[in-house]
Amino acid sequence: MAKNNSGNFSVEIPLDASQVEGFKPDKGVKVMVKDGKSRLYSQVTQLNEKGTGIASFGFDEYPGTLYVVVGPEDATDQELLGLQTINLTVSGRQWQERNELHVKPILIS
């Protein structure tokens, strides 16, 4: 089961589907993060009318390198890992004495 808890470290992951023609905010987007110890955290994020939203994750300890996967809201965490989805790797070096990260928006096409 994936965890979604707040803690001493946090990351904000902006999502941007504003370029999707005819976009309607009727479905959410599942965002899953796998930390450096292979722990999974996930949440469903709703996008607004403009096609943007933010997924926020908290970690009790330094998470290391993060592997971020974005996919359909009804996929399980394990399915997301096996699907051809949008993904991003956030290097552990990006934390550099910071407890909060704000990554560049993930574009959803």
Backbone torsions as a table, in degrees:
resi	resn	phi	psi	omega
1	MET	NA	135.7	-179.3
2	ALA	-78.2	149.1	178.4
3	LYS	-101.7	153.1	173.1
4	ASN	-147.4	86.5	-174.9
5	ASN	-129.9	160.1	178.0
6	SER	-94.3	159.1	-178.5
7	GLY	-168.2	-151.0	-174.9
8	ASN	-80.0	-20.2	179.1
9	PHE	-122.3	144.7	179.0
10	SER	-144.6	153.6	177.1
11	VAL	-135.5	137.3	174.0
12	GLU	-109.6	130.5	-177.8
13	ILE	-121.0	99.7	177.7
14	PRO	-71.7	143.4	178.0
15	LEU	-118.6	140.7	-177.2
16	ASP	-138.5	106.6	176.2
17	ALA	-111.7	23.0	-175.0
18	SER	-65.5	-19.2	-179.7
19	GLN	-91.5	0.7	178.2
20	VAL	-76.8	119.4	-178.5
21	GLU	-65.9	130.4	179.6
22	GLY	70.8	24.7	-178.0
23	PHE	-57.7	135.8	174.0
24	LYS	-130.3	133.0	-177.4
25	PRO	-81.9	45.6	-176.7
26	ASP	-89.0	-13.6	178.3
27	LYS	-128.0	148.8	176.0
28	GLY	-85.6	173.5	177.9
29	VAL	-121.8	130.8	178.1
30	LYS	-88.3	130.1	177.2
31	VAL	-118.6	126.7	179.7
32	MET	-124.4	141.0	177.8
33	VAL	-123.5	132.4	172.9
34	LYS	-111.5	122.0	-177.5
35	ASP	-85.3	-178.0	-176.8
36	GLY	-63.6	-17.0	177.4
37	LYS	-103.8	16.4	178.9
38	SER	64.6	22.4	173.3
39	ARG	-81.8	140.9	-178.2
40	LEU	-104.2	139.1	176.6
41	TYR	-132.1	135.3	-179.7
42	SER	-147.2	160.4	176.2
43	GLN	-160.9	156.1	172.8
44	VAL	-98.4	128.4	-178.7
45	THR	-113.9	131.2	176.3
46	GLN	-88.1	137.4	175.1
47	LEU	-96.1	147.7	-179.9
48	ASN	-80.7	-176.2	-178.0
49	GLU	-60.3	-26.9	179.4
50	LYS	-83.7	-7.0	179.1
51	GLY	88.6	19.9	-180.0
52	THR	-119.7	155.5	177.8
53	GLY	-167.8	173.1	-179.5
54	ILE	-135.4	131.3	171.4
55	ALA	-102.7	129.6	-179.9
56	SER	-120.1	136.4	179.6
57	PHE	-130.4	142.0	176.4
58	GLY	-117.4	149.5	-177.9
59	PHE	-133.8	137.5	179.8
60	ASP	-72.3	-24.4	-179.4
61	GLU	-139.0	168.4	179.6
62	TYR	-51.7	120.1	-175.0
63	PRO	-85.0	-13.7	-177.4
64	GLY	71.3	-153.3	179.6
65	THR	-66.9	134.6	180.0
66	LEU	-109.7	137.1	173.1
67	TYR	-109.8	116.7	-174.8
68	VAL	-106.8	132.0	179.3
69	VAL	-127.1	134.5	179.0
70	VAL	-120.6	131.3	-179.0
71	GLY	-159.0	-165.6	-177.6
72	PRO	-66.7	145.5	-175.1
73	GLU	-62.8	-25.0	-176.3
74	ASP	-92.8	2.1	177.8
75	ALA	-78.0	144.4	173.8
76	THR	-77.9	166.9	178.5
77	ASP	-59.6	-43.8	-179.3
78	GLN	-66.5	-36.6	176.7
79	GLU	-63.8	-40.8	179.3
80	LEU	-59.1	-38.1	-179.8
81	LEU	-65.9	-27.0	-177.8
82	GLY	-98.3	-13.5	-178.6
83	LEU	-81.5	159.3	172.5
84	GLN	-83.7	99.0	-172.8
85	THR	-126.4	177.5	172.8
86	ILE	-80.0	131.5	178.8
87	ASN	-142.2	163.6	-175.8
88	LEU	-151.6	141.1	173.8
89	THR	-109.5	129.0	176.8
90	VAL	-107.0	110.4	-176.9
91	SER	-61.4	142.4	176.4
92	GLY	-61.1	-25.4	179.2
93	ARG	-67.0	-21.6	-178.9
94	GLN	-66.7	-20.0	179.7
95	TRP	-69.4	-36.7	179.9
96	GLN	13.7	79.8	177.3
97	GLU	61.3	20.9	175.9
98	ARG	-112.9	150.8	175.8
99	ASN	-104.8	-10.9	-178.9
100	GLU	-127.9	136.1	176.0
101	LEU	-123.8	143.2	173.5
102	HIS	-125.9	106.7	-177.0
103	VAL	-87.2	165.6	177.8
104	LYS	-65.3	149.9	-179.6
105	PRO	-59.4	141.2	174.1
106	ILE	-88.8	121.2	-179.6
107	LEU	-84.2	127.6	178.9
108	ILE	-105.1	121.5	-177.7
109	SER	-101.3	NA	NA
